[in-house]
């Protein structure tokens, strides 16, 4: 009589799909854990940073274009100021050069003409900038102020350079004694240089407040959960659901 043979010990299999127990479903292998670089949040954050950098770069480029355009536009302001500003007549004698009309207001009129033209240029420039870019932004506002100031300086220099000569004595010798001639074009009140940037900022601010894009209002959650709709609202909702 022989003893029953004991079955050999089964070696564990490396197959992950092998059943662990009789009747149990096969277990798939565990997927590898995603590293920090493969996480979807990291890719979205990197994409957001790239978009922010591209947006800031485009804002800086638009602001530089605005500054350059307003500076060049100052030449037009200087030409208009030279054309529209009243002239200050002078007359010379054998001793000195005097104002022909000592009570005239032509000098004040030159400053007033510059201020009015600068205000108009600032308002038009702000309207055009808002028309082409309604999103605005700090770089664009700074560009309006800086470009307006540079444009005013260019206009002042253009009017003085192209206007009557500032060598009054030489001009008096050329025309002779007793012959009136125009005084140099001057800007007495240097504060007039701020008229263009101030007008541009105020007009752009007003247009942005009236017609600019609005940010969506945040939805604040109720402090104690959803409010009770009331019996009437529940009946209406039931009627609508049945219908």
C-alpha positions in Angstrom: 0.0 0.0 0.0 1.6 3.2 -1.1 1.2 6.7 0.4 -0.5 9.3 -1.7 1.8 11.6 -3.5 1.7 15.2 -2.3 1.4 17.7 -5.1 4.4 19.8 -5.6 4.3 23.4 -4.3 3.1 25.8 -7.0 5.5 28.6 -7.7 3.9 32.1 -7.6 3.3 33.4 -11.1 4.4 36.8 -12.2 1.4 37.2 -14.5 -0.7 40.1 -13.1 -3.8 38.9 -14.9 -3.6 35.5 -13.1 -6.5 34.9 -10.7 -5.5 35.2 -7.1 -8.4 33.0 -6.0 -10.8 30.7 -7.6 -13.6 32.7 -9.2 -12.1 36.1 -8.6 -11.7 38.5 -11.4 -8.3 39.1 -12.8 -6.6 42.2 -11.4 -4.9 44.5 -13.9 -1.4 45.8 -13.1 -1.2 49.2 -11.3 -0.6 52.1 -13.7 2.6 54.0 -13.0 2.2 57.1 -11.0 2.3 60.3 -12.9 5.2 62.5 -12.0 5.0 66.2 -11.2 5.9 67.1 -14.8 3.1 64.9 -16.2 0.4 66.4 -14.0 -2.4 68.2 -15.9 -2.3 71.1 -13.4 1.4 71.7 -14.1 0.8 71.9 -17.9 -2.1 74.3 -17.4 -0.1 76.5 -15.1 2.8 76.6 -17.7 0.3 77.5 -20.4 -1.2 80.2 -18.3 2.2 81.7 -17.6 3.0 81.8 -21.3 -0.3 83.5 -22.1 0.4 86.1 -19.4 3.8 86.8 -20.7 2.5 87.1 -24.3 -0.3 89.5 -23.1 2.2 91.7 -21.2 4.5 91.8 -24.2 1.7 92.9 -26.5 0.6 95.6 -24.1 4.1 97.0 -23.9 4.3 97.0 -27.7 1.0 98.8 -28.1 2.1 101.3 -25.5 5.3 102.0 -27.3 3.4 102.5 -30.6 1.1 105.0 -28.8 4.0 107.0 -27.4 5.7 107.2 -30.8 2.6 108.2 -32.6 1.7 111.0 -30.1 5.3 112.3 -30.2 5.1 112.6 -34.0 1.7 114.1 -33.8 3.3 117.0 -31.8 4.7 118.3 -35.1 1.1 118.9 -36.3 0.2 120.7 -33.1 3.3 122.9 -33.4 2.4 123.9 -37.0 -1.2 124.7 -36.0 0.0 126.8 -33.0 2.3 128.7 -35.3 -0.5 129.3 -37.8 -3.2 130.3 -35.3 -1.3 132.0 -32.5 -1.6 135.8 -32.6 1.5 137.8 -33.4 3.1 140.2 -30.9 4.2 143.3 -32.9 7.5 145.1 -32.0 8.9 148.4 -33.1 12.5 149.7 -32.8 14.0 153.1 -32.3 17.6 154.3 -32.2 17.8 153.3 -28.6 15.8 150.1 -28.0 13.0 147.8 -29.2 9.5 148.2 -27.7 6.1 146.7 -28.0 4.1 148.5 -30.5 0.9 148.0 -28.4 1.9 147.9 -24.8 -1.7 147.0 -23.7 -2.1 144.2 -26.2 -2.9 140.7 -25.2 -1.3 138.8 -28.0 1.3 137.2 -25.7 -1.5 135.7 -23.5 -3.4 134.7 -26.7 -0.4 132.6 -27.8 -0.5 130.6 -24.6 -4.3 130.2 -24.8 -4.1 129.0 -28.4 -1.6 126.4 -27.4 -3.7 125.2 -24.5 -6.9 124.9 -26.6 -5.1 123.0 -29.3 -3.4 120.7 -26.8 -6.8 119.9 -25.2 -8.3 119.0 -28.5 -5.3 116.9 -29.5 -5.5 115.0 -26.1 -9.2 114.3 -26.4 -8.9 113.0 -30.0 -5.9 110.9 -29.2 -7.6 109.3 -26.2 -10.7 108.6 -28.3 -8.7 106.9 -31.0 -6.7 104.8 -28.6 -9.9 103.7 -26.9 -11.5 102.9 -30.2 -8.6 100.6 -31.3 -8.0 99.0 -27.9 -10.9 99.0 -25.4 -9.2 96.7 -22.9 -7.0 99.5 -21.8 -4.5 98.7 -19.1 -1.8 100.5 -17.1 0.8 100.5 -19.9 -1.7 102.2 -22.3 -2.6 104.8 -19.8 1.0 105.6 -19.0 1.7 105.7 -22.8 -1.1 108.3 -23.2 0.4 110.5 -20.5 4.0 110.2 -21.6 3.2 110.5 -25.3 1.1 113.6 -24.6 3.9 115.3 -22.7 6.4 114.4 -25.4 4.0 115.7 -28.1 3.6 119.0 -26.3 7.4 119.4 -26.0 7.8 118.7 -29.7 5.0 121.1 -30.6 6.6 123.8 -28.5 9.9 123.3 -30.1 8.4 123.2 -33.6 6.5 126.5 -33.2 9.5 128.3 -31.7 11.9 126.9 -34.4 9.7 127.7 -37.4 8.4 131.0 -36.0 10.0 134.4 -36.1 13.7 134.6 -35.1 14.6 135.1 -31.5 17.4 137.6 -32.4 15.3 140.7 -31.9 18.1 143.1 -32.3 19.2 141.7 -35.7 15.7 141.6 -36.9 15.2 145.3 -35.9 18.3 146.2 -37.9 17.0 144.4 -40.9 13.6 146.0 -41.0 14.8 149.5 -39.9 13.6 152.0 -37.4 9.9 152.6 -37.0 8.9 149.5 -38.9 6.9 146.9 -36.9 7.9 143.3 -37.0 6.8 140.1 -35.2 8.2 139.0 -31.9 9.4 135.5 -31.4 6.7 132.9 -30.6 7.0 132.0 -26.9 5.1 129.9 -24.4 4.9 132.0 -21.3 3.1 129.6 -19.1 5.0 126.3 -19.1 2.1 124.6 -17.4 0.4 124.6 -20.8 2.5 121.6 -21.6 0.4 119.5 -19.3 -2.9 120.3 -21.1 -2.5 117.4 -23.7 -1.7 114.6 -21.2 -4.3 115.7 -18.7 -7.0 115.9 -21.4 -6.0 112.5 -22.8 -6.2 110.8 -19.3 -9.5 112.3 -18.4 -11.2 111.5 -21.7 -9.8 107.9 -21.8 -10.9 107.4 -18.2 -14.4 108.6 -19.0 -14.7 106.5 -22.1 -13.5 103.4 -20.2 -16.0 104.0 -17.4 -18.9 104.4 -19.9 -18.2 102.0 -22.7 -15.3 99.8 -21.4 -15.7 96.0 -20.9 -17.2 95.0 -17.6 -15.8 92.2 -15.4 -18.4 89.6 -14.4 -19.7 90.0 -10.9 -18.7 87.2 -8.6 -21.5 84.9 -7.3 -21.3 84.9 -3.5 -22.7 81.7 -1.9 -25.5 82.0 0.6 -24.2 82.0 4.2 -26.8 79.4 5.4 -27.3 77.4 2.2 -29.9 77.9 -0.5 -32.8 80.2 0.5 -36.2 78.6 0.9 -38.1 79.4 -2.3 -41.5 79.6 -0.6 -44.8 77.8 -1.3 -45.6 79.8 -4.4 -42.3 79.1 -6.1 -42.5 75.4 -5.4 -46.0 75.2 -6.9 -44.8 77.0 -10.0 -41.8 74.6 -10.4 -44.0 71.6 -10.0 -46.5 72.9 -12.6 -43.6 73.5 -15.0 -42.2 70.0 -14.4 -45.5 68.3 -15.0 -46.1 70.4 -18.1 
